[in-house]
């Protein structure tokens, strides 16, 4: 797991917490903010996962070339 994946997971979790708090306090603005944080976190996590996969593929190609 890389930094983007971890930060994305944390941001998505923060968004979920904001959404839960908004439901308890009946605050639609906080709920919208939580939804945005969750979406941004999931996007960042996906980007991090893609970066990791590309890096792994490059390493694999590099090892194959060295053989």
N, C-alpha and C positions, 0 to 999 in steps of 0.2 A: 504494500500500500504506500502511496506517495502522499506528499503534503496536500495536494489538491483534493484527493479522495477524503482525507481526514477532515480537512476544513469544510468540505462540502457536506459530509455527514453531520458535522457539528452545527452547521448553519441550518440544515434541514430540520434537525432536532429542535433547534432554537425556534424555528418557525412553528413546529408542532406545539411547543410549549406556549407560544404566544396565542395560537388559535384556541387552545384549551382555556387559557386565562381569559380570552375574549368571550368565550361562551359563558364562563362563570360570571363575568362582569357585564355581559351584554353590551360589549363595545365593538361595533362593526368596523371601525377604523383599525383597531388592534388586530382584528381577525384578518382583514385585508393585508395588513403588514406581515402577519404571520404566514399567510398564503404566499406572498411574494418572497419572503425569506426561504420558505420551503422549496419553492420552484428554483430559486437561484442556487440553493444548496445542492439540489439534485442535479442541476446542470453542471455545477462545478465538479461534483463527484463523478459524473459521466465523462467530463473532459479529462479528469485525472486518470480515470480508468483507461481511456483511449490513449493517453500519453504513455502509460505504463505498458500497454499492449504493443505500441509502436516500438518502444525501447526494447522490449523483449524480442520482438521480431528482428530488430537491427542486430542485437547481440547474437541471435541464432544464426543470422546470415554471416556475421563476422566469424563465428566459430567454424561454420561450414567452409568458409574461404581459407581459413588457416590450415585445414586438414590437408 
